[in-house]
Amino acid sequence: MNQKIAHIALVVKDYDEAIDFYVNKLNFDLIEDTVLGKDKRWVLVSPKGTDNCSLLLAKAANELQKSHIGNQAGGRVFLFLYTDNFERDYRNLIDKEITIVREPKDEVYGIVAVFKDLYGNQWDLIQPKK
C-alpha cells in the first residue's frame, strides 16, 4: 500500500489575500488557481522545493467556517514548516513583518520559532537537527 497526504485545507477569508500572504510573504509557490464556480476556487500553494503536500486555500462558505478562520487548531500550533536554512527564513519573517509568537529556541529536535499567518494560525518554523 502506498498513501500520502496530498493537501491540507486551510480555511481563509479571501482567496487573493491568502495567495498574497503565502506567495509574497512566505515565498510559497502558487501551484494552482482554478475557478470552480461563482465563489469557489481550487487554490493550492506549497513551500518551494516541496512536491508531496500542499495547502488548499479554502474560502469560508458559511458562518461556522468563518468562525474557525485563524483558529483551526484551537490555539495550538497548526502547521510545521521545515527549512534547510533557519536564519534565512526567520529573517524573511522579520523583514515581512510577520508576527512572531515565540523567538527562536534550540530544542532537541532542532531550531524552532513560532509565527502566525495572516489570520492568526500558529506555525512552527523548524530547522531539524541532522
DSSP file (Angstrom, degrees, kcal/mol; ACC not computed):
  #  RESIDUE AA STRUCTURE BP1 BP2  ACC     N-H-->O    O-->H-N    N-H-->O    O-->H-N    TCO  KAPPA ALPHA  PHI   PSI    X-CA   Y-CA   Z-CA
    1    1 A M              0   0    0      0, 0.0     2,-0.4     0, 0.0     0, 0.0   0.000 360.0 360.0 360.0 140.2    0.0    0.0    0.0
    2    2 A N        +     0   0    0      2,-0.0     2,-0.3     0, 0.0     0, 0.0  -0.959 360.0 159.0-133.4 114.1    1.2    3.5   -0.8
    3    3 A Q        +     0   0    0     -2,-0.4     2,-0.3     2,-0.0     0, 0.0  -0.897   9.9 173.2-131.2 160.7   -0.5    6.5    0.6
    4    4 A K        -     0   0    0     -2,-0.3     2,-0.7     0, 0.0    -2,-0.0  -0.975  39.2-106.1-158.1 157.4    0.3   10.1    1.3
    5    5 A I        -     0   0    0     -2,-0.3     3,-0.1     1,-0.2    -2,-0.0  -0.816  35.4-178.3 -85.3 121.2   -1.4   13.3    2.4
    6    6 A A        +     0   0    0     -2,-0.7    48,-2.1     1,-0.3     2,-0.3   0.891  59.9   6.6 -89.4 -44.4   -1.8   15.4   -0.7
    7    7 A H  E     -a   54   0A   0     46,-0.2     2,-0.5    48,-0.0    -1,-0.3  -0.972  53.1-150.6-141.3 151.7   -3.4   18.6    0.6
    8    8 A I  E     -a   55   0A   0     46,-2.0    48,-2.4    -2,-0.3     2,-0.3  -0.995  27.2-130.3-121.7 123.2   -4.4   20.2    3.9
    9    9 A A  E     -a   56   0A   0     -2,-0.5     2,-0.5    46,-0.2    48,-0.2  -0.572  21.1-168.7 -76.0 130.0   -7.4   22.5    3.7
   10   10 A L  E     -a   57   0A   0     46,-2.8    48,-2.4    -2,-0.3     2,-0.3  -0.973  19.9-133.0-120.5 114.4   -6.8   25.9    5.3
   11   11 A V  E     -a   58   0A   0     -2,-0.5    59,-0.5    46,-0.2     2,-0.3  -0.511  32.8-178.7 -72.0 127.6   -9.9   28.0    5.8
   12   12 A V  E     -a   59   0A   0     46,-2.3    48,-2.6    -2,-0.3     3,-0.1  -0.848  35.8-135.0-127.2 161.0   -9.3   31.5    4.6
   13   13 A K  S    S+     0   0    0      1,-0.3     2,-0.3    -2,-0.3    -1,-0.1   0.859  92.5  10.3 -80.0 -39.0  -11.3   34.7    4.4
   14   14 A D     >  -     0   0    0      1,-0.1     4,-1.9    45,-0.1    -1,-0.3  -0.992  61.9-141.1-148.3 131.7  -10.3   35.7    0.9
   15   15 A Y  H  > S+     0   0    0     -2,-0.3     4,-2.8     1,-0.2     5,-0.2   0.942 101.2  47.1 -57.7 -51.1   -8.5   33.8   -1.8
   16   16 A D  H  > S+     0   0    0      1,-0.2     4,-2.5     2,-0.2    -1,-0.2   0.879 112.2  47.6 -67.6 -39.3   -6.4   36.7   -3.1
   17   17 A E  H  > S+     0   0    0      2,-0.2     4,-2.0     1,-0.2    -1,-0.2   0.871 113.8  49.3 -68.9 -33.6   -5.3   38.0    0.2
   18   18 A A  H  X S+     0   0    0     -4,-1.9     4,-2.6     2,-0.2     5,-0.3   0.922 111.1  48.9 -69.0 -43.6   -4.3   34.5    1.3
   19   19 A I  H  X>S+     0   0    0     -4,-2.8     4,-2.9     1,-0.2     5,-0.5   0.934 110.1  52.8 -58.5 -45.9   -2.4   33.9   -2.0
   20   20 A D  I  X>S+     0   0    0     -4,-2.5     4,-2.1    -5,-0.2     5,-0.6   0.916 111.5  46.0 -57.1 -45.1   -0.6   37.2   -1.5
   21   21 A F  I  X>S+     0   0    0     -4,-2.0     5,-1.8     3,-0.2     4,-1.7   0.964 118.0  40.0 -63.5 -52.8    0.5   36.2    2.0
   22   22 A Y  I  <5S+     0   0    0     -4,-2.6     6,-3.1     3,-0.2    -2,-0.2   0.870 125.5  35.3 -70.1 -36.4    1.7   32.7    1.2
   23   23 A V  I  <5S+     0   0    0     -4,-2.9    -3,-0.2    -5,-0.3     4,-0.2   0.918 128.1  31.6 -83.1 -45.8    3.3   33.6   -2.2
   24   24 A N  I  <<S+     0   0    0     -4,-2.1    -3,-0.2    -5,-0.5    -2,-0.2   0.674 131.5  28.5 -92.6 -17.5    4.7   37.1   -1.5
   25   25 A K  I  <<S+     0   0    0     -4,-1.7    -3,-0.2    -5,-0.6    -4,-0.1   0.792 131.2  31.0-108.3 -44.3    5.5   36.9    2.3
   26   26 A L  S   <S-     0   0    0     -5,-1.8    -3,-0.2    70,-0.0    -4,-0.1   0.521 100.4-127.7 -92.1  -4.7    6.3   33.2    2.9
   27   27 A N        +     0   0    0     -6,-0.3    21,-0.4    -4,-0.2    -4,-0.2   0.791  51.3 157.7  65.2  30.4    7.7   32.7   -0.6
   28   28 A F        -     0   0    0     -6,-3.1     2,-0.4    19,-0.2    -1,-0.2  -0.374  43.4-110.8 -74.7 162.6    5.5   29.7   -1.4
   29   29 A D  E     -B   46   0A   0     17,-3.5    17,-2.0    -2,-0.1     2,-0.8  -0.776  18.9-128.1 -92.0 141.0    4.7   28.7   -5.0
   30   30 A L  E     +B   45   0A   0     -2,-0.4    15,-0.2    15,-0.2     3,-0.1  -0.831  30.9 178.3 -85.3 111.1    1.3   29.1   -6.3
   31   31 A I  E     -     0   0A   0     13,-2.3     2,-0.3    -2,-0.8    -1,-0.2   0.878  60.7  -4.9 -84.6 -42.2    0.6   25.6   -7.7
   32   32 A E  E     -B   44   0A   0     12,-1.5    12,-2.3     2,-0.0    -1,-0.3  -0.990  45.0-179.6-156.3 144.8   -2.9   26.0   -9.0
   33   33 A D  E     +B   43   0A   0     -2,-0.3     2,-0.5    10,-0.2    10,-0.2  -0.736  23.6 166.7-145.8  92.5   -5.7   28.6   -9.0
   34   34 A T  E     -B   42   0A   0      8,-2.1     8,-3.1    -2,-0.2     2,-0.4  -0.928  34.3-128.2-116.0 129.6   -8.7   27.2  -10.9
   35   35 A V  E     +B   41   0A   0     -2,-0.5     6,-0.3     6,-0.2     3,-0.1  -0.616  27.1 174.8 -74.9 128.0  -12.2   28.8  -10.8
   36   36 A L        -     0   0    0      4,-3.1     2,-0.3    -2,-0.4     5,-0.2   0.525  62.0 -32.8-109.4 -12.1  -14.8   26.1   -9.8
   37   37 A G  S    S-     0   0    0      3,-1.4     3,-0.5     1,-0.1    -1,-0.3  -0.969  87.8 -51.3 175.8-172.1  -17.9   28.4   -9.6
   38   38 A K  S    S+     0   0    0     -2,-0.3    -1,-0.1     1,-0.2    -3,-0.0   0.896 133.8   8.2 -53.2 -48.7  -19.1   31.8   -8.8
   39   39 A D  S    S+     0   0    0     -3,-0.1     2,-0.4    20,-0.0    -1,-0.2   0.129 114.3  88.8-121.8  19.0  -17.5   32.0   -5.3
   40   40 A K        +     0   0    0     -3,-0.5    -4,-3.1    18,-0.0    -3,-1.4  -0.969  43.0 170.6-130.1 134.0  -15.3   28.9   -5.3
   41   41 A R  E     -B   35   0A   0     -2,-0.4     2,-0.8    -6,-0.3    18,-0.2  -0.941  33.3-129.7-132.9 156.4  -11.7   28.3   -6.5
   42   42 A W  E     +B   34   0A   0     -8,-3.1    -8,-2.1    -2,-0.3     2,-0.5  -0.910  38.2 176.0-104.7 102.2   -9.3   25.4   -6.2
   43   43 A V  E     -BC  33  57A   0     -2,-0.8    14,-2.5    14,-0.6     2,-0.4  -0.942   8.0-177.3-118.6 118.5   -6.2   27.2   -4.9
   44   44 A L  E     +BC  32  56A   0    -12,-2.3   -13,-2.3    -2,-0.5   -12,-1.5  -0.952   2.7 176.9-116.7 132.0   -3.0   25.2   -4.0
   45   45 A V  E     +BC  30  55A   0     10,-2.1    10,-3.0    -2,-0.4   -15,-0.2  -0.947   3.9 179.5-128.5 153.5    0.2   26.7   -2.5
   46   46 A S  E     -B   29   0A   0    -17,-2.0   -17,-3.5    -2,-0.3     8,-0.1  -0.996  34.6 -97.5-152.9 145.0    3.3   24.9   -1.4
   47   47 A P    >   -     0   0    0      0, 0.0     3,-1.8     0, 0.0   -19,-0.2  -0.320  58.8 -87.7 -59.5 147.5    6.7   25.8    0.0
   48   48 A K  T 3  S+     0   0    0    -21,-0.4     3,-0.1     1,-0.3   -20,-0.0  -0.288 115.2  23.0 -57.0 139.0    9.4   26.0   -2.6
   49   49 A G  T 3  S+     0   0    0      1,-0.3     2,-0.4    -3,-0.1    -1,-0.3   0.500  95.5 120.8  82.8   3.8   11.0   22.6   -3.2
   50   50 A T    <   +     0   0    0     -3,-1.8    -1,-0.3     1,-0.1    -4,-0.0  -0.853  23.0 158.7-103.6 134.5    8.0   20.6   -2.0
   51   51 A D        +     0   0    0     -2,-0.4    -1,-0.1    -3,-0.1     3,-0.1   0.260  65.4  62.7-132.4  11.1    6.2   18.2   -4.2
   52   52 A N  S    S+     0   0    0      1,-0.3     2,-0.3   -48,-0.0    -2,-0.0   0.693 105.0  19.4-114.3 -20.7    4.4   16.0   -1.8
   53   53 A C        +     0   0    0    -49,-0.0    -1,-0.3     2,-0.0     2,-0.3  -0.981  60.8 178.3-151.8 137.2    1.9   18.1    0.2
   54   54 A S  E     -a    7   0A   0    -48,-2.1   -46,-2.0    -2,-0.3     2,-0.5  -0.884  31.5-105.6-134.0 165.9    0.3   21.5   -0.4
   55   55 A L  E     -aC   8  45A   0    -10,-3.0   -10,-2.1    -2,-0.3     2,-0.8  -0.806  22.1-148.8 -91.8 131.7   -2.2   23.8    1.3
   56   56 A L  E     -aC   9  44A   0    -48,-2.4   -46,-2.8    -2,-0.5     2,-0.8  -0.900  14.7-144.3 -96.3 109.4   -5.6   24.0   -0.2
   57   57 A L  E     -aC  10  43A   0    -14,-2.5     2,-0.6    -2,-0.8   -14,-0.6  -0.671  22.1-170.7 -78.1 110.5   -6.7   27.6    0.5
   58   58 A A  E     -a   11   0A   0    -48,-2.4   -46,-2.3    -2,-0.8     2,-0.2  -0.905  17.4-135.8-113.2 111.0  -10.5   27.1    1.1
   59   59 A K  E     -a   12   0A   0     -2,-0.6   -46,-0.2   -18,-0.2   -48,-0.1  -0.453  32.7-105.3 -67.1 129.9  -12.6   30.2    1.3
   60   60 A A        -     0   0    0    -48,-2.6    -1,-0.1    -2,-0.2     3,-0.1  -0.325  34.1-170.8 -57.1 130.6  -15.1   30.0    4.2
   61   61 A A        +     0   0    0     -3,-0.1     2,-0.3     1,-0.0    -1,-0.1   0.529  61.8  18.9-106.0  -9.2  -18.5   29.3    2.8
   62   62 A N  S  > S-     0   0    0      1,-0.1     4,-2.5     0, 0.0     5,-0.2  -0.914  87.1 -90.5-151.7 177.2  -20.7   29.8    5.9
   63   63 A E  H  > S+     0   0    0     -2,-0.3     4,-2.0     1,-0.2     5,-0.1   0.864 120.9  54.0 -65.2 -37.3  -20.7   31.3    9.4
   64   64 A L  H  > S+     0   0    0      2,-0.2     4,-0.5     1,-0.2    -1,-0.2   0.941 112.1  44.5 -62.4 -46.7  -19.4   28.1   11.1
   65   65 A Q  H >4 S+     0   0    0      1,-0.2     3,-1.4     2,-0.2     4,-0.4   0.914 111.3  53.9 -63.5 -42.3  -16.4   28.0    8.7
   66   66 A K  H >< S+     0   0    0     -4,-2.5     3,-1.2     1,-0.3    -1,-0.2   0.861 101.7  59.7 -60.0 -34.9  -15.8   31.8    9.1
   67   67 A S  H 3< S+     0   0    0     -4,-2.0    -1,-0.3     1,-0.2    -2,-0.2   0.670 104.6  50.8 -69.5 -15.1  -15.7   31.3   12.9
   68   68 A H  T X< S+     0   0    0     -3,-1.4     3,-2.2    -4,-0.5    -1,-0.2   0.436  75.8 123.6-101.7  -1.8  -12.7   29.0   12.5
   69   69 A I  T <  S+     0   0    0     -3,-1.2   -57,-0.1    -4,-0.4    -3,-0.0  -0.434  87.4   7.4 -61.0 126.8  -10.6   31.2   10.3
   70   70 A G  T 3  S+     0   0    0    -59,-0.5    -1,-0.3    -2,-0.2    52,-0.1   0.429 125.3  67.3  82.9  -1.2   -7.3   31.6   12.1
   71   71 A N    X   +     0   0    0     -3,-2.2     3,-1.3    50,-0.1    -2,-0.1  -0.153  49.2 135.5-142.5  43.0   -8.1   29.1   14.8
   72   72 A Q  T 3  S+     0   0    0      1,-0.3    -3,-0.1   -61,-0.1    -1,-0.1   0.695  80.6  42.1 -69.4 -17.8   -8.3   25.7   13.1
   73   73 A A  T >  S-     0   0    0      3,-0.2     3,-1.3    -5,-0.1    -1,-0.3   0.127 115.6-106.4-116.1  20.1   -6.2   24.0   15.9
   74   74 A G  T <  S-     0   0    0     -3,-1.3    -2,-0.1     1,-0.3     3,-0.1   0.809  83.0 -45.6  63.6  30.6   -7.9   25.6   18.9
   75   75 A G  T 3  S+     0   0    0      1,-0.4    -1,-0.3    -5,-0.1     2,-0.1   0.357 112.7 116.1  94.8  -5.3   -4.9   27.9   19.6
   76   76 A R  S <  S-     0   0    0     -3,-1.3    46,-0.6     1,-0.1    -1,-0.4  -0.461  83.8 -78.6 -86.5 165.1   -2.2   25.3   19.2
   77   77 A V  E     -d  122   0B   0      1,-0.2    46,-0.2    -2,-0.1    -1,-0.1  -0.491  50.1-174.8 -60.1 132.6    0.5   25.3   16.6
   78   78 A F  E     +     0   0B   0     44,-3.3     2,-0.3     1,-0.2    45,-0.2   0.816  56.5  29.6-104.3 -40.9   -1.3   24.0   13.5
   79   79 A L  E     -d  123   0B   0     43,-1.4    45,-2.2     2,-0.0     2,-0.5  -0.906  61.9-145.9-129.7 153.8    1.3   23.7   10.7
   80   80 A F  E     -d  124   0B   0     -2,-0.3     2,-0.7    43,-0.2    45,-0.2  -0.965   8.6-164.3-126.6 114.4    5.0   22.9   10.7
   81   81 A L  E     -d  125   0B   0     43,-3.3    45,-2.7    -2,-0.5     2,-0.2  -0.874  10.0-157.5-104.0 108.5    7.3   24.5    8.1
   82   82 A Y  E     -d  126   0B   0     -2,-0.7     2,-0.3    43,-0.2    45,-0.2  -0.594  13.2-173.5 -83.5 146.6   10.7   22.7    7.8
   83   83 A T        -     0   0    0     43,-2.5     3,-0.2    -2,-0.2    -2,-0.0  -0.955  33.4-147.8-137.8 155.4   13.6   24.6    6.4
   84   84 A D  S    S+     0   0    0     -2,-0.3     2,-0.2     1,-0.2    43,-0.1   0.435 100.6  40.0 -97.3  -2.9   17.2   23.9    5.4
   85   85 A N     >  +     0   0    0      1,-0.1     4,-2.1     2,-0.0    -1,-0.2  -0.687  62.8 177.8-148.0  87.5   18.2   27.5    6.4
   86   86 A F  H  > S+     0   0    0     -3,-0.2     4,-3.2     1,-0.2     5,-0.3   0.912  82.0  53.4 -59.3 -46.9   16.6   28.7    9.6
   87   87 A E  H  > S+     0   0    0      1,-0.2     4,-2.4     2,-0.2    -1,-0.2   0.911 109.9  48.1 -58.5 -45.0   18.4   32.1    9.6
   88   88 A R  H  > S+     0   0    0      1,-0.2     4,-1.8     2,-0.2    -1,-0.2   0.943 117.4  40.5 -59.2 -49.8   17.3   32.9    6.1
   89   89 A D  H  X S+     0   0    0     -4,-2.1     4,-1.8     2,-0.2    -2,-0.2   0.843 114.9  50.5 -75.5 -33.1   13.6   32.1    6.6
   90   90 A Y  H  X S+     0   0    0     -4,-3.2     4,-2.1    -5,-0.2    -1,-0.2   0.919 109.9  51.7 -66.9 -42.5   13.4   33.6   10.1
   91   91 A R  H  X S+     0   0    0     -4,-2.4     4,-3.1    -5,-0.3    -2,-0.2   0.880 106.9  54.6 -60.2 -38.5   14.9   36.8    8.7
   92   92 A N  H  X S+     0   0    0     -4,-1.8     4,-2.4     2,-0.2    -1,-0.2   0.910 105.6  52.1 -61.6 -42.6   12.3   36.7    6.0
   93   93 A L  H  <>S+     0   0    0     -4,-1.8     5,-2.8     2,-0.2    -2,-0.2   0.928 113.7  44.0 -58.8 -44.6    9.5   36.5    8.6
   94   94 A I  H ><5S+     0   0    0     -4,-2.1     3,-1.7     3,-0.2    -2,-0.2   0.942 113.7  49.6 -64.9 -48.5   11.0   39.6   10.4
   95   95 A D  H 3<5S+     0   0    0     -4,-3.1    -1,-0.2     1,-0.3    -2,-0.2   0.840 111.9  48.2 -61.4 -34.4   11.5   41.5    7.1
   96   96 A K  T 3<5S-     0   0    0     -4,-2.4    -1,-0.3    -5,-0.2    -2,-0.2   0.329 113.8-119.3 -90.0   7.5    7.9   40.8    6.0
   97   97 A E  T < 5 +     0   0    0     -3,-1.7     2,-0.4     1,-0.2    -3,-0.2   0.856  51.7 167.0  58.0  40.4    6.6   41.9    9.4
   98   98 A I      < -     0   0    0     -5,-2.8     2,-0.2    -6,-0.2    -1,-0.2  -0.700  44.6-101.1 -84.7 137.0    5.1   38.5   10.2
   99   99 A T        -     0   0    0     -2,-0.4    17,-2.3    17,-0.3     2,-0.6  -0.392  31.6-151.5 -66.1 124.0    4.0   38.2   13.8
  100  100 A I  E     -E  115   0B   0     15,-0.2    15,-0.3    -2,-0.2     3,-0.2  -0.865  15.6-179.8 -95.8 124.6    6.5   36.1   15.9
  101  101 A V  E    S+     0   0B   0     13,-2.7     2,-0.4    -2,-0.6    14,-0.2   0.836  74.5  18.2 -91.4 -40.8    4.8   34.3   18.8
  102  102 A R  E    S-E  114   0B   0     12,-1.7    12,-1.8     3,-0.0    -1,-0.3  -0.987  81.9-124.9-137.9 126.5    7.9   32.6   20.2
  103  103 A E  E     -     0   0B   0     -2,-0.4     9,-0.1    10,-0.2    11,-0.1  -0.142  51.5 -68.4 -62.1 160.8   11.5   33.6   19.5
  104  104 A P  E     -     0   0B   0      0, 0.0     2,-0.4     0, 0.0     9,-0.2  -0.191  57.3-176.9 -55.0 141.0   14.0   31.0   18.1
  105  105 A K  E     -E  112   0B   0      7,-2.2     7,-2.4    -3,-0.1     2,-0.8  -0.999  28.2-124.8-142.7 140.3   14.9   28.3   20.5
  106  106 A D  E     +E  111   0B   0     -2,-0.4     5,-0.2     5,-0.2     2,-0.2  -0.778  38.3 177.3 -87.4 114.1   17.3   25.4   20.3
  107  107 A E  E >   -E  110   0B   0      3,-3.1     3,-0.7    -2,-0.8    22,-0.0  -0.611  46.4 -99.6-109.8 172.0   15.3   22.2   21.0
  108  108 A V  T 3  S+     0   0    0      1,-0.2     3,-0.1    -2,-0.2    21,-0.1   0.799 125.2  44.8 -62.4 -27.4   16.5   18.6   21.0
  109  109 A Y  T 3  S-     0   0    0      1,-0.3    20,-2.3    19,-0.1     2,-0.3   0.577 127.1 -72.8 -93.9 -11.6   14.9   18.2   17.5
  110  110 A G  E <   -EF 107 128B   0     -3,-0.7    -3,-3.1    18,-0.3     2,-0.4  -0.940  66.9 -39.9 151.2-171.8   16.2   21.4   16.0
  111  111 A I  E     -EF 106 127B   0     16,-1.9    16,-2.4    -2,-0.3     2,-0.4  -0.754  61.2-179.8 -88.3 134.5   15.9   25.2   16.0
  112  112 A V  E     +EF 105 126B   0     -7,-2.4    -7,-2.2    -2,-0.4     2,-0.3  -0.993  18.4 176.1-141.1 143.9   12.3   26.4   16.2
  113  113 A A  E     - F   0 125B   0     12,-1.7    12,-3.1    -2,-0.4     2,-0.5  -0.968  24.2-133.1-137.3 153.5   10.3   29.6   16.2
  114  114 A V  E     +EF 102 124B   0    -12,-1.8   -13,-2.7    -2,-0.3   -12,-1.7  -0.922  28.8 170.2-111.2 132.9    6.6   30.1   16.3
  115  115 A F  E     -EF 100 123B   0      8,-2.3     8,-3.2    -2,-0.5     2,-0.4  -0.893  26.6-123.2-134.0 166.5    4.8   32.6   14.0
  116  116 A K  E     - F   0 122B   0    -17,-2.3   -17,-0.3    -2,-0.3     6,-0.2  -0.871  18.2-135.3-110.4 143.4    1.3   33.5   12.9
  117  117 A D    >   -     0   0    0      4,-2.3     3,-1.0    -2,-0.4   -18,-0.1  -0.190  48.8 -78.4 -80.5-174.6   -0.1   33.5    9.4
  118  118 A L  T 3  S+     0   0    0      1,-0.3    -1,-0.1     2,-0.1  -100,-0.0   0.709 133.0  42.1 -63.5 -19.7   -2.3   36.4    8.2
  119  119 A Y  T 3  S-     0   0    0      2,-0.1    -1,-0.3  -101,-0.0  -101,-0.0   0.549 122.9 -96.8-103.7  -9.4   -5.3   35.0   10.0
  120  120 A G    <   +     0   0    0     -3,-1.0    -2,-0.1     1,-0.3     2,-0.1   0.373  70.0 147.1 110.9  -4.4   -3.6   34.0   13.3
  121  121 A N        -     0   0    0      1,-0.1    -4,-2.3    -5,-0.1     2,-0.4  -0.431  48.2-124.1 -60.8 137.2   -3.0   30.3   12.7
  122  122 A Q  E     -dF  77 116B   0    -46,-0.6   -44,-3.3    -6,-0.2   -43,-1.4  -0.704  29.7-173.4 -91.7 138.1    0.2   29.4   14.5
  123  123 A W  E     -dF  79 115B   0     -8,-3.2    -8,-2.3    -2,-0.4     2,-0.5  -0.928  19.7-136.2-124.7 147.4    3.1   27.8   12.7
  124  124 A D  E     -dF  80 114B   0    -45,-2.2   -43,-3.3    -2,-0.3     2,-0.6  -0.915  11.2-155.3 -96.8 131.8    6.4   26.3   13.7
  125  125 A L  E     -dF  81 113B   0    -12,-3.1   -12,-1.7    -2,-0.5     2,-0.4  -0.960  27.3-178.6-100.1 120.0    9.4   27.2   11.6
  126  126 A I  E     -dF  82 112B   0    -45,-2.7   -43,-2.5    -2,-0.6   -14,-0.2  -0.973  32.8-168.7-130.8 131.7   11.9   24.4   12.2
  127  127 A Q  E     - F   0 111B   0    -16,-2.4   -16,-1.9    -2,-0.4   -43,-0.1  -0.941  34.8-139.1-109.3 106.1   15.3   23.5   11.0
  128  128 A P  E     - F   0 110B   0      0, 0.0   -18,-0.3     0, 0.0     2,-0.2  -0.240  17.3-106.9 -64.8 150.2   15.7   19.9   12.1
  129  129 A K              0   0    0    -20,-2.3   -21,-0.0     1,-0.1   -19,-0.0  -0.507 360.0 360.0 -71.2 146.5   19.0   18.7   13.6
  130  130 A K              0   0    0     -2,-0.2    -1,-0.1    -3,-0.1   -20,-0.0   0.476 360.0 360.0 -79.9 360.0   20.9   16.5   11.3
